[in-house]
Each structure stands twice: as structure tokens, then as C-alpha cells.
């Protein structure tokens, strides 16, 4: 089936050559580990990237979506729909590489349905009974789903297959780089809309809504825009929509994070500090140090570098300059997940590699202010690319 035919049924369809590449590279890793099939599961959008990566379908809204990906042959999907049904979809132009869809009427809000998806999954996995099944997205798999599958297939070996998939998923292909460019352009437009919406008398929500409208018009299906505002001397952390209630006042400082996915479903993120009026010298000076911290971390990133080592070096830099250590993840991979491996922090075993997309966003509180710079970079042969969004790393005054 040609890409053009599928694109008549799927908005921003991932090209078939790209899906073929992903499957080929993952299957090579499966062969090395002797894995007969992968069970892949997600049920949320912003951290549901595994099923999107394999099937070009997005998990969302708490509805479970499972993919059975065999070492050879087409995939099967288990998803919401008429209970206990199975249908052949090999001729469906919207489901490339999928042969069967099994459906069930489970809901995470109805606990007695907790094994319904597992029952359908077992119908497919019996073909691999006695073999080795890799679990992908294990941190998101419901306990009763995993327990039921294991109980029904007692002679089968199950293992966490994240390390089979993540090294492939983390390296961005030429197509994925094009998709990232679309995500970045959309976010720059959303950020510019936010700047235009900032004025005394409007609310944080008004600013967020203006940016969100541009993101949706540009093809984004999901992803947050976080805004926080407050007077000088009050540390301003960006807030989720439910808490974006402050009426803006002259002199306010705003912290903004623009994080909606691009039209292809790939995430990037852009964050800046804005002042209504003129920024004072203390804020400008401290922000310049935050930019230095961003650059210090970026300088340590290179192919083969240890994620743990980069995190330790960054915290040493903060301590040396009398700033608080980073206790959250300040740098991480991105793709179909807002946060994906590698996580640049003390517990990540993965090394950095050329072709990874990283979000780099130092943030700390110092002398009554939140300091914050957020940009994406690619890991390149000699280090990192320039910030992808091309937005000046400064305090914006409006």
C-alpha cells in the first residue's frame, strides 16, 4: 500500500518506510535476545509513546491499547471496542502492519474489567507459549493484566524488554528529524501567541489558551502549556491549567513551558521567563547564570558520555557556584513521549549517543526567583546542536 493511500485515512501518517525501519531494527535486537514477541502497552497520551512508535496509533484518555509485535509477521492490537470480538484488518488502509484487532469493553474506572484486555492478549500470545515474551511499557502495565497473562502462560518466559526497544527509539531517523522540526515550528508559533496575550488584566489561563489555540490549529493533538505568574520576590513555578487563575499585573514575572506535541505526535519543549514591564538587574544577572548552567551541561553532552556523569558534573557546577543541586530530571530524551530515555540523572545506565533528541531545562530557585531555560538539542558527533527553537535565551519583557 502506498503512503499516499494511507494518508487519505490517517492525518499525518507515519510513512511506511519509517515504520518498516523501526520494526527491522527492533527485530534485530529481539533476535539477539532470543525474544519471540513483544507485548507493548500504554494508556495515556503524553507518556504513551511505545504503542505509537510501533503501530502509529496513539494511546489516550486512560483507554488501554496493547500491541503484540512478533519476531516475524504482522502485529495484533488489543483495544477498546465490542467485547470479546476479533476481526481481520489486513485490508484496512489505516492500520499498516496490523493483521488482527481484538476488542473488549474494559474501563480503568471499573475494576472488575481489569483482566478483560489480558484475556484477549492471551489469545494472541498462546501462539508463542513456551517461548520468550518481552514486556515493553512495563511501568504502565496494570498489575492484573501482567499477572493474568503470566498465569495463563506458565511455561513462557517473560522479561522487561525496554533495553531491546529504547536504544532504537532514542536515535532519531531522518524522517523523525523532519517531524521534530514541525514540532519546534509549532511551539515557536504558540510561544509567540502567548507573548502577544500577556498584559495586565488578563489571566494566566488567557495566556495558556492563546498558545493552545495556535498549537491545535497547527495540528497538535495533545500536550500541555504551563504558565505561572507572580510578583517579584515570589518564586513563580509554571502551573497546570486548573491553577492558572492569577490576574496578571504590571511587574509580574511569568514562567512559561510550551510542550504540545507536533502534528506527527513527537514532542519537543520550549520554556522562558517573561516580565510585564522591565526586568530588574538582579533577575537579569541571575538569568545569565542560568544560561551559563545550560551551556555548561550542553558542553558535557557528547556521544559515549554517561548520562549519570553528565548529571553529576552539572550538580557539581551548581554547588561550586552556590546554587541548589538539581533534584528533578533537568535533561532527558524526547520523542513520542514527553520524557523518554535517556534520563540525565544518577540512575540512568544508558549512554548518550549521536542522533538523540534531548530536552535540556535547568531550573532552580535562588534569591526569591525561579531561574529557568528550556530548549531542545540533538546529540551530534562533536557535542550538541544549537538550540532547535532558535528563540533567544533571555528574559522577555512585554
N, C-alpha and C positions, 0 to 999 in steps of 0.2 A: 504494500500500500504506500502510495506517495505521501510525502509530508503535506502537500497541498490538500489532498483529500481529507486527511485527518484534521487539518486546521479549519476545515469547514464546520467541524463539530466541537472543537476544543479551542477556547480562547488562549492565545499564547502557548500553543502546544510545544512541548519539548521535542526537537527534531528526532526522528527515529535513529539517525546515525549516532546521536548523542546517547540515547538510551542503550543502543547496541554496544557502544564503547563501555559504558558503566557496567553492563552485565558481563561483558567479556573480561574486564579487569577483575571484577569481584569473583567471577568463576575461577579465574586463575588462582586467586588466594584460597578459594574453597578447596580446590584440588590439593594445594599444598598442605591443608589441614585435614584432608580426608572427610570433608563435610558433604553430605548427600543433599541437604536442602537447608534453606534459611526460613525461619519463622520471624517475620518482621511486623511490628505492631506500633501504632500510635493512635491517639485520640484527641489531640489538641493541635491548634494551627501553628503557633509561633515556635513550638518545640516538637513539631511533628514531621521533621524532615526526612526520616528514613523511608516512609511509605511514598512520599513524593519523589524521592530520588530514584526509586525502583519503578514505580507504576505511573508517575505523572499525575497521580490523584492526591489531593490534599486532605489530611485528617483535620477535623474542626468540630468545635461545639461539644466536645465530650463524646461524640459518636465513634465507637471503635472501628478501626479499619486495619485489617491484617492481610499481609501478603505472604503467600508461600512461594518461595523462589527456589526451584530445583537446580541441581548441578547441570541438568540437561532438560531442555524442553520448555514449554510455556508456563507462565505463572498462573496461580489461582488467587482469587480475592475472597475474603470473608468480610461482609459489611452489612449495614442496616438494610432491612427490606422485609418482604413477606417471609414469615417464619418457616424455617426448615427447607427452603427451596434451593435448587441448584439449576443453573442454566448455562448453556453453551454460548459464549460470547465471542467465539473465534472470528466471526464476521462483523463484529461491532467496530466501526471506524474510530470510535473514541477510546478504545481500550487496546492499544498496541501491546503485543506480547502477552496478553491475557487470554486464556482459553476458557476458564470457568469462573463464575461468580456464585458464591454460596451466601445466602442471606438469612438473617434472623432478626427478631424484634426485641433485642436486648436494649436495656437502658441502664446507665450507671446509677440512676436515681431509684431503680427497682432492684434491690439486692438479690431477689430470688431468680433474676435472669443472669446472674453472674457467670454461669457456665454455658450459656447458650452459644456464644461465639466459639468457645473451646470445643463444643460438640461438633460444630461444622469444621473447625480446623482439624480435628482428629480424622474426619472423613477423608481429608486430603493426605494428611501425614501418615496414614496407615500404609500408603504406598512406599514409605521409607522406614517402616518399622524394623527395628533391629540395627539400623544404621546410626549415623551421627547427624544430629539436627542442631544447627546454630541458632541461637536466640539473639535477635537484633532489636534494640529498643527495650532491653530488659528492665531498665529503671522505670519504664512507663507501663509495663505489663501487669495487669491485675493479678494478685496472688492466686485467686481461684481459677483463673484462666490457665496459668502455668501449672498449678497443682493437678488440675483435671487432665491436661494433656499428658503429663508425666504418668499419672495413674493409669491412663488408658493405653499407654505405650511403654510398659515396664521394662522391656528389653532394649529400649532405644537409649542412646547416649545423648544427653543434652549439654550444651556448653554455651557460654557467653561468646558471641561471635563479633563483638564490637571491633576487635582488633583485626578482623577479616575485612570489615567494611570501611571503618574510619580512615585508614591511610589512603584509600582510593577516593573517598568522598571529600577529603580535605584538600586534595590537589585539584585546582580548577582548570578545566579544559578551555580551549579557545571559545567554544560556544558559551560556557559559563561566564567567561570574562566579558563577553558581549552582554549577557544578561545582567551582570553586575554593573556595567556601565549604564544600562537602562535604569537600574535601581538607584544608582547615585544621582542621575539626572533628575529623577522624580523627587528625590529627597531635597535636592537643592531648590527645586521649584517650591516644594512645600515649606522649606525654611524661609524662603523669600516672602511667601504669603504670610507666614507667622510674623515676620518683621513688620510688614505693612499693617497688620491687625493690632499691633501694640500701641496703645495710647491710654492716657488716664481716663477712667470711667468705664472701660471695658473690663471683662473678667479674664482670668486665666483660661477659662473654658472657651471664650470667644477666640483667643489666640490659637488654641488647640484645634478648634473646629475649622478655622480658616485654613490651617495647614492640612487637616484631614480631608477637606473637600478637594483640594488640589491633588492629594495622593490618590483618592478614589477616582477622580476624573482621569488620572494618568494610568489607571489600570491596577492599582494595588487592591488586593482582596482583604488583607489583614495586616496587623502590626500597630504598635502603639505610638502615640505622640504624647510626650510627658512635658508638663510645664509647671514650674513653681515660681512664685514671686514673693517678695518681701522687702522691707526697708533695710537700709544699710545697718550692719551690726547684727542682723538676724540671719544665721546661715540658711540659705534657701536651697533645699533639695527639690528636684523636679518631682511632680506628683502625678498619680494616675487620674483619669478623667473624673472619677467620683469626688475627688478632693480639690478640683480646680475651681474654687469658689471665690478666691480673693478678687476684689475690685482693684484694678491697677491704679497706682498713684505716682505722681511725679517723684523721681528719685528712687523708685523701686529698682531692685535688681531681679532679673529673671534668669533662670537656668532652664534650658530647653534641650530635649532629646527628640530627634526626628528619626523614627525607626520603622516606618511601614515597609513591607516587602515591595520589591519592584513587580512589574506586571508578570514576570516569569516565575514569581514566587521566591526569589532569592533576596535575602536580607543584606543590608548594609546599615550604617548608622552615622548620624551627624549630630554633634552637640556643641553648643556655645553658651556664653554668658552675655546678657544684654542689660543695659542700663537705660531707664527712661530719663533722659537728660544727660548730664555729664558724669563720667566715671571719675571718682576721686583718685588721687595719686597712689594711695596705699593699695587700692584694688588693682590698679594698672601694674604696679610693681610686682605684686604677688602673682598676678596672672602671668606675667612674663616668666616668673619662676616655674609656674605650672607648664608653660610651653617648653621650658628647658627640661623639665622632668619628662615630658612627652618625647622630646628629641633624644634624651639620654636612653630611654627604653628602646626607642626605634633603632638607635645605633647598635644596641646589643643583639638585635634580631637579625639572624642570618641562617642560611641552610646549615643543618647539622647542629645548631645551637640547642642546648637543653632548655625546655620550657621552664623547668624548675630553676635553672641557672639564671635565666633572664629575670625571673620574678625575684630571686634573691638579690641580684645586682641592683634592681630597681629600688627595693626596700632599703638596701644599704645606702643608696644615693639619698633617699628621703631622710634617713637617720642622720647622715653626715651633715645635712643642711637644716636639721632641727624641725623637720616636718613629720607628721604621724605616718607610720607604716601603713601600707595598703592592706586592709583586712578583707577585701572583696576581690572578685576577679576583675583586674584592670585591663586585661588584654586577652583576647580569645578568638578562636576561629569563628567564621560565619559562613552561611550558605543558605540551605533551605531551613535551617534553624537559626533563630536569633543568636543563640550561643551553641556552638559546636566545638568539638576538639580541633586543635589542641587548646587546653586551658593554660594560660601562662600563670602558673601558680605552683605551690610547693608539692602538690600530689599528682602532677601530670607526668606520666612516663614517656609520652610521645615527644620526639624531637621535631623541631621546626624544619620545614622543607620548602624548596623552591616551588612556587605556584600556589601556596596557601593564601587565603584571604583572611586578614586579621583586623579586628576592631581594637583600637588602642585608645583607652579613655581613662587616664589618670584622674582621680578625684579625691580631694581631701578637704578637711575643714581646718582653717588656720586664721587666728585673729578675727573671729566673728564672720568669716566669709567661706562660702563653698567655692573651691577652685576646681576647674573642670575644662577639659579639652577632649573632644571625641572625634576621631577620624578613622577611616579605613586605609589600609595599605596592603599591597601584595608583597610577599616574601620573594625576593629576586636573588639572582646568583651572587651579587655582591653585597646584599643587605635588604633594604626595603625600598619600595617605590615612593615617590612623593605622595602626600595625602590625595586620595582619589577624588574627593568632592571639590577640591580647588577653592574652598572657602577660607578666607584669611583667618589665621588663628589669633584672633584679637577679641577684646571686649567691644561689642557693638553698642553704639549709642544711638538712640532713636528719640 
